[in-house]
Amino acid sequence: MKQQLIQDQRQILTPLLVQQMEILTLPLPELREKLLEEAERNPLIRLENPLPSPEKRVVRRQSLPTAPDFVFENQTEHQSLLDHVLEQIHFFGWNEKEEAIGVLLLTSLDQHGFFRQDIRSLIEGTEYTVEEVEQVRKKLMRLDPEGLGSQGVLEFLLFQAEEQFGKESLEVRILQQTADLLEKKQYSQIAKRFRVSLDEVEEAVKNLSELKPTPVTGWGETAMVVIPEAFVEVNGEDIAIRLNEYYIPEVRLDQYYISLYEEGKLPKEDKKFLRSNLSSAKQLIENLESRKEIVYKVIHAILSHQKEFFTKGPQYQKPLRLRDIAEEVEIHESTVSRVVKDKYIQVGGKIIPLKQFFSSSVRTATEEEVSSKGIQDMIANIIAQEDKTDPLSDEQIMSILQNKGIKVSRRTIAKYRGILGIPPAHARRVER
């Protein structure tokens, strides 16, 4: 049997590179958890600046132009709450507009899963209506965990009571008509009001006490936390980026153990232990610095490409590919993908996912490229301004866009209208 020499080129992932890729991929909440674990495991790692609690440093999410994939921190389950809800949304076939509104609602809930904001302030800067958001909120409440998006404890209890005991039950009537008496435990007054026995009221109260207190019960108290990677300040034409260095502690080497190691008086096994942990600690510090540098460069490159998005509005978003950023920053496309995955920036009061800035393009009559999201914004604006008694057909919208130098087919208009959740002209018509 002849021996053959086969040349095989493959990438060898060293432990240093594996950890570097992991740290680059982790969003800040998960990176914080990793640092805590490393500090517990490695005596040479010292975390400076105490970690802020989620309650003090949580950044509440507000209205977004669009709302793609968000990831919620969840310390008690392997699957995030958002992933769990999105699986159901996809299964039940929500259209893209309903899904976007659903995620917008999800990212506006408090830590207990309640929606306590004013809908009008939530949709400011979007094309959504109060009616559309309220309709999606009601659909959201019927997913698991049930009641997510309830506007308070009373609505959540009432929702559960209707599902479990029926709309005509004593439990529901107590919540609807005598919630004030229930809170004061004036059960005899409730019995008198509904002309039932005290035992019946006490049984109904017992049933109500067994309902869940919050929609996210069992999902952990920090299930609704999102932390931005960077803060972006827009002042006229100037855009400034500031990395979020408040949430992650500084990793230092513990000088006490360093001195023990350098003295050389330790037993061989102890010295070997310290040498190994010293190497791991230095590797971690190096990878954290690398992460910081790469994340900043990628965000800076994205913002440079999408400057008009920030200075003029979402409709000016340009087409952008991962490859464009990779070439500019001089890193691999897969590295850019890791950076933008589950990462967010805060612009004013809004949290925006980095993924939002990437989209395909449509070529205009003047050979310029406009992002598909930009075209969708234009279609939404055109329809928003139409005469509701004589709404525009897809062909008329196509003509309007062509007059603006944007050549798209009627089929493309229909596709984008469907993505936006906008019905055809005949369904939009309003009688005089």
C-alpha positions in Angstrom: 0.0 0.0 0.0 1.4 3.4 -1.1 1.5 6.3 1.3 0.2 9.5 -0.1 1.0 13.0 1.2 -2.2 15.0 1.0 -2.1 18.8 1.5 -5.1 19.9 3.5 -5.6 23.6 4.3 -7.8 24.2 7.3 -8.2 26.9 9.9 -6.9 26.0 13.3 -8.8 27.8 16.0 -6.6 28.4 19.0 -8.1 28.9 22.5 -7.2 32.6 22.2 -9.1 32.9 18.9 -12.1 30.9 20.1 -12.5 33.2 23.2 -12.0 36.3 21.0 -14.8 35.2 18.7 -17.1 34.4 21.7 -16.5 37.7 23.4 -17.0 39.6 20.2 -20.4 37.9 19.7 -21.7 38.3 23.2 -24.1 41.3 23.9 -23.2 43.3 26.9 -25.6 41.6 29.4 -24.1 38.2 28.5 -20.6 39.6 28.5 -21.1 40.9 32.0 -22.2 37.4 33.2 -19.1 35.9 31.6 -16.8 38.3 33.4 -18.5 37.5 36.7 -17.9 33.8 36.0 -14.3 34.3 35.0 -13.6 36.4 38.1 -15.1 33.6 40.3 -13.0 30.9 38.6 -9.7 32.8 38.2 -8.1 34.3 41.4 -5.9 36.6 39.3 -8.8 38.5 37.8 -10.0 41.5 39.7 -13.1 43.5 38.6 -12.7 47.2 39.2 -15.8 49.5 39.5 -18.7 47.5 41.0 -21.1 46.2 38.4 -24.2 48.4 38.3 -27.5 46.6 39.0 -29.9 46.2 36.1 -32.5 48.3 38.0 -30.1 51.3 38.1 -28.5 51.0 34.6 -31.4 49.5 32.6 -32.1 51.5 29.4 -35.8 51.4 28.6 -36.6 50.8 25.0 -38.8 53.3 23.3 -40.3 53.7 19.8 -38.3 52.7 16.8 -38.7 53.3 13.1 -38.6 49.5 12.6 -38.0 46.8 15.2 -36.1 43.7 14.0 -34.6 41.0 16.2 -34.1 42.0 19.8 -32.7 39.7 22.4 -33.9 40.0 26.0 -31.6 39.0 28.8 -33.0 36.0 30.7 -31.1 34.6 33.6 -33.5 31.6 34.3 -34.1 30.1 30.9 -31.9 29.0 28.0 -34.3 30.4 25.4 -34.9 34.2 25.6 -38.4 35.5 26.1 -38.3 37.3 22.7 -37.2 34.1 20.9 -40.1 32.2 22.6 -42.7 34.8 21.6 -41.3 35.2 18.1 -41.6 31.5 17.5 -45.3 31.8 18.2 -45.7 34.9 16.0 -44.1 33.1 13.1 -46.1 30.0 13.7 -49.4 31.9 13.7 -48.4 33.7 10.5 -48.3 37.4 11.6 -47.4 39.6 8.8 -44.2 41.7 9.0 -45.9 44.9 10.1 -47.7 43.0 12.9 -44.4 41.4 13.9 -42.6 44.8 13.9 -45.4 46.3 16.1 -45.2 43.3 18.3 -41.5 43.6 18.9 -41.9 47.4 19.4 -44.4 46.6 22.2 -42.2 43.8 23.6 -39.3 46.2 23.9 -41.4 48.8 25.7 -42.6 46.6 28.5 -41.5 47.0 32.1 -39.6 44.3 34.0 -42.9 42.6 34.9 -44.2 42.4 31.3 -46.7 45.2 31.6 -47.2 47.9 28.9 -47.5 51.1 30.8 -46.6 53.7 28.1 -48.9 56.0 26.2 -49.4 54.4 22.7 -49.3 57.8 21.0 -45.8 58.6 22.4 -44.7 55.0 21.5 -45.6 55.4 17.8 -44.2 58.9 17.4 -41.9 58.9 14.4 -43.5 55.7 13.0 -46.2 55.0 10.4 -48.2 53.0 12.9 -51.7 54.0 14.2 -53.1 53.7 17.7 -55.7 51.2 16.4 -53.0 49.0 14.8 -50.9 48.9 17.9 -53.8 48.2 20.2 -55.0 45.4 17.9 -51.5 43.8 18.0 -51.3 44.3 21.8 -54.5 42.3 22.2 -53.1 39.5 20.0 -49.8 39.6 22.0 -51.7 39.0 25.2 -53.0 35.7 23.8 -49.6 34.3 23.3 -47.4 32.5 25.9 -46.7 33.8 28.5 -50.3 34.9 28.5 -51.2 38.5 29.2 -47.9 39.9 28.0 -48.5 43.6 27.2 -51.4 44.0 29.7 -51.7 47.7 30.7 -51.6 46.9 34.4 -52.3 44.2 37.1 -56.1 44.7 36.8 -56.3 44.1 33.1 -54.0 41.1 33.5 -56.1 39.5 36.2 -59.3 40.2 34.2 -57.7 38.6 31.2 -56.8 35.4 33.2 -60.2 35.3 34.9 -62.1 35.5 31.6 -60.0 32.7 30.2 -60.3 30.4 33.2 -63.7 31.2 34.7 -65.7 32.7 31.8 -66.8 36.3 31.0 -70.0 35.9 33.1 -68.3 34.4 36.1 -68.4 36.0 39.6 -64.6 36.3 39.5 -64.8 38.5 36.4 -67.7 40.6 37.7 -65.8 41.2 40.9 -62.8 42.6 39.0 -64.9 44.6 36.6 -67.3 46.2 39.0 -65.9 46.0 42.6 -62.1 46.1 42.3 -62.0 48.8 44.9 -64.0 46.7 47.4 -61.8 43.7 46.6 -58.7 45.7 47.4 -60.2 46.7 50.8 -61.3 43.1 51.4 -64.9 44.2 51.9 -66.3 40.8 50.9 -69.6 41.2 52.6 -70.2 44.4 50.5 -69.3 42.5 47.4 -71.8 39.7 48.3 -74.5 42.3 48.9 -73.8 43.9 45.6 -74.1 40.7 43.5 -76.7 39.1 45.8 -74.7 36.0 46.4 -73.5 34.3 49.7 -70.3 35.3 51.5 -69.0 31.8 50.9 -69.4 32.3 47.1 -67.5 35.5 47.2 -64.7 34.0 49.4 -64.4 31.1 46.9 -64.2 33.6 44.0 -61.5 35.6 45.8 -59.6 32.4 46.5 -59.7 31.6 42.8 -58.4 35.1 42.0 -55.6 34.8 44.4 -54.3 31.8 42.5 -53.9 33.8 39.3 -50.4 34.8 38.2 -49.4 38.3 39.5 -47.4 39.3 36.4 -47.1 38.1 32.8 -43.4 37.2 33.1 -43.7 35.2 36.3 -41.2 32.4 35.9 -39.1 34.2 33.4 -36.9 36.1 35.9 -37.0 39.7 37.0 -34.5 40.9 34.4 -36.3 39.4 31.4 -36.9 42.7 29.8 -33.5 44.3 29.8 -31.6 45.5 26.7 -28.3 47.4 27.1 -26.8 49.5 24.2 -23.3 49.0 23.0 -22.8 52.7 22.3 -24.5 56.0 22.7 -24.8 58.1 19.6 -25.3 61.9 19.8 -26.5 63.8 16.8 -25.9 67.6 16.7 -26.8 69.0 13.3 -24.3 67.3 10.8 -22.1 66.1 13.6 -22.4 62.5 14.9 -20.5 61.4 18.1 -20.1 57.9 19.3 -19.5 56.9 22.9 -19.0 53.2 23.8 -21.0 52.0 26.8 -18.2 51.5 29.3 -20.4 51.9 32.3 -22.0 48.5 32.2 -18.9 46.4 32.0 -16.3 46.5 34.8 -12.6 46.9 34.1 -10.6 43.7 34.3 -7.3 44.0 36.2 -4.7 41.5 37.4 -4.7 40.9 41.1 -1.3 42.2 42.3 -1.3 40.1 45.4 -1.2 36.9 43.4 1.2 38.4 40.9 3.7 39.1 43.7 3.3 35.6 45.1 4.0 34.2 41.6 7.0 36.4 41.1 8.6 35.6 44.5 9.0 32.1 43.3 8.7 30.5 46.8 5.5 28.6 46.1 5.3 24.8 45.6 5.6 23.7 42.0 1.9 22.9 41.7 0.8 26.2 43.1 3.1 28.1 40.7 1.8 26.1 37.8 -1.7 27.0 38.8 -0.9 30.7 39.0 1.0 30.6 35.7 -2.0 29.1 33.9 -4.5 31.5 35.4 -2.2 34.5 34.8 -2.1 33.5 31.1 -5.9 33.2 31.0 -6.4 36.6 32.7 -4.0 38.3 30.2 -5.8 36.6 27.3 -9.2 37.8 28.6 -7.9 41.4 29.0 -6.4 41.3 25.5 -9.7 40.0 24.0 -11.8 42.6 25.8 -9.6 45.4 24.3 -9.8 43.8 20.9 -13.6 43.6 21.2 -13.8 47.3 22.2 -11.7 48.4 19.2 -13.6 46.3 16.6 -17.0 47.2 17.9 -16.1 50.9 17.8 -14.7 50.6 14.2 -17.8 48.8 13.0 -20.3 51.2 14.5 -18.3 54.1 13.2 -18.3 52.7 9.7 -22.0 52.0 9.8 -22.8 55.5 11.0 -20.5 57.0 8.3 -22.5 55.1 5.6 -25.8 55.9 7.2 -25.2 59.5 8.2 -28.3 60.8 6.4 -30.4 58.3 8.4 -29.5 60.3 11.6 -29.5 63.8 10.2 -32.5 63.6 7.8 -34.6 60.6 8.8 -35.1 56.8 8.3 -36.3 57.3 4.7 -32.8 58.3 3.8 -31.3 54.9 4.9 -28.9 53.7 2.2 -28.4 50.1 1.1 -25.6 48.5 3.0 -24.1 45.0 3.1 -21.9 43.3 5.7 -19.3 43.0 3.0 -19.1 46.8 2.7 -18.3 47.3 6.3 -15.9 44.4 6.3 -13.9 45.9 3.5 -13.8 49.3 5.1 -12.7 48.1 8.5 -10.5 45.4 7.0 -11.9 42.5 8.9 -13.7 39.3 7.7 -17.4 39.5 6.8 -18.2 36.9 9.5 -16.6 39.2 12.1 -18.9 42.0 11.1 -21.8 39.6 11.4 -20.8 38.7 15.0 -20.5 42.4 15.9 -23.9 43.4 14.8 -25.7 40.3 16.1 -27.8 41.2 19.1 -26.1 44.6 19.5 -27.8 48.0 19.8 -27.1 51.7 19.9 -28.9 54.4 21.8 -29.8 57.5 19.8 -31.6 60.0 22.0 -34.4 58.1 23.6 -34.4 55.3 21.1 -32.7 51.9 21.1 -31.8 50.8 17.5 -30.4 47.3 16.6 -27.3 47.5 14.4 -28.9 44.9 12.1 -31.4 47.6 11.0 -28.8 49.5 9.0 -28.2 46.6 6.6 -30.6 46.1 3.6 -30.8 45.3 0.0 -31.1 48.0 -2.7 -33.1 49.1 -5.7 -31.4 50.9 -8.6 -33.0 54.2 -9.6 -33.2 55.7 -13.1 -30.1 57.8 -12.4 -28.2 54.6 -11.5 -28.2 55.5 -7.8 -29.1 52.9 -5.2 -31.9 53.2 -2.7 -32.4 50.7 0.1 -35.5 48.6 0.0 -36.4 50.0 3.5 -36.2 53.5 2.0 -38.6 52.4 -0.8 -40.9 51.0 1.8 -40.9 54.2 3.8 -41.7 56.1 0.6 -44.6 53.8 -0.2 -45.9 54.2 3.4 -45.7 58.0 3.1 -47.4 58.1 -0.2 -50.3 56.0 1.1 -50.5 58.0 4.3 -51.1 61.2 2.2 -53.6 59.7 -0.3 -57.3 60.6 -0.5 -58.9 57.9 1.6 -62.1 58.2 -0.5 -60.1 57.4 -3.6 -57.0 55.5 -2.6 -54.1 54.9 -4.9 -53.6 51.7 -6.8 -50.3 49.9 -6.9 -49.8 51.2 -10.5 -50.4 54.8 -9.5 -47.9 54.4 -6.6 -45.5 52.9 -9.2 -45.9 56.0 -11.4 -45.3 58.4 -8.5 -42.1 56.6 -7.6 -41.0 56.6 -11.3 -41.5 60.3 -11.3 -39.1 60.5 -8.4 -36.6 58.5 -10.5 -37.2 55.2 -8.8 -38.0 52.4 -11.2 -39.8 49.5 -9.5 -42.4 47.1 -10.8 -46.1 46.9 -9.7 -45.4 43.5 -8.3 -42.6 45.0 -6.1 -45.0 47.7 -4.9 -47.5 45.0 -3.9 -44.8 43.0 -2.2 -43.5 46.0 -0.1 -47.1 47.0 0.7 -47.7 43.5 2.0 -44.5 43.7 4.1 -45.8 47.0 5.6 -49.1 45.3 6.3 -51.0 47.8 4.2 -54.1 46.4 2.4 -54.8 47.0 -1.3 -56.6 50.1 -2.5 -60.2 48.7 -2.4 -59.7 47.7 1.2 -58.4 51.2 2.1 -61.3 53.0 0.6 -63.4 55.1 3.1 -66.9 56.1 2.1 -67.8 59.8 2.2 
